[in-house]
Amino acid sequence: MSLHDPIGTDKEGNEITLIDILGSEADDVADKVQLKIEKSISSMTGRRKSWWGGLD
C-alpha cells in the first residue's frame, strides 16, 4: 500500500488517498507562519496602545 493509493471517495466522488488525510509539511509550515504573523501583529498592537495611553 502507498500513501498515494486511493482509499475511498469524498461526497463529490473524488478519490481520497492517505496523503490527503495526513496533510503535508507545507500545511504545517503555513500554519506556523500564520501564527507568528498573528503574534507579531498582536504584540505590535499592544505596544502601540501602551505608547498612546490606550488610544488607537
C-alpha positions in Angstrom: 0.0 0.0 0.0 1.2 3.5 -0.9 0.3 6.9 0.6 -1.0 7.7 -2.9 -3.3 4.7 -3.3 -7.0 5.5 -3.3 -8.7 4.6 0.0 -12.2 5.9 -0.8 -14.1 8.8 -2.2 -15.4 12.1 -0.9 -19.1 13.2 -1.2 -18.4 14.7 -4.7 -17.0 11.3 -5.9 -13.3 12.4 -5.9 -10.8 9.7 -4.8 -9.2 10.2 -1.4 -5.7 9.0 -0.6 -3.9 8.6 2.7 -1.7 11.6 1.8 -4.9 13.7 1.5 -5.9 12.8 5.0 -2.5 13.1 6.6 -1.8 16.5 5.2 1.7 17.8 4.4 4.6 19.6 5.9 3.7 22.6 3.7 0.4 22.9 5.6 2.3 22.8 8.9 4.7 25.5 7.8 1.9 27.7 6.6 0.1 27.4 9.9 3.3 28.2 11.9 4.0 31.3 9.7 0.4 32.5 10.1 0.7 32.1 13.9 3.9 34.1 14.0 2.3 36.8 12.0 -0.7 37.0 14.3 1.5 37.1 17.4 3.7 39.8 15.8 0.6 41.9 15.0 -0.8 41.4 18.4 2.4 42.4 20.2 2.7 45.5 17.9 -0.9 46.5 18.7 -0.1 46.1 22.4 2.9 48.3 22.2 1.0 51.0 20.3 -1.7 51.0 22.9 0.8 51.4 25.7 2.6 54.1 23.8 -0.6 56.1 23.2 -2.0 55.5 26.6 -4.6 53.0 25.4 -5.9 55.1 22.4 -5.6 53.8 18.9 
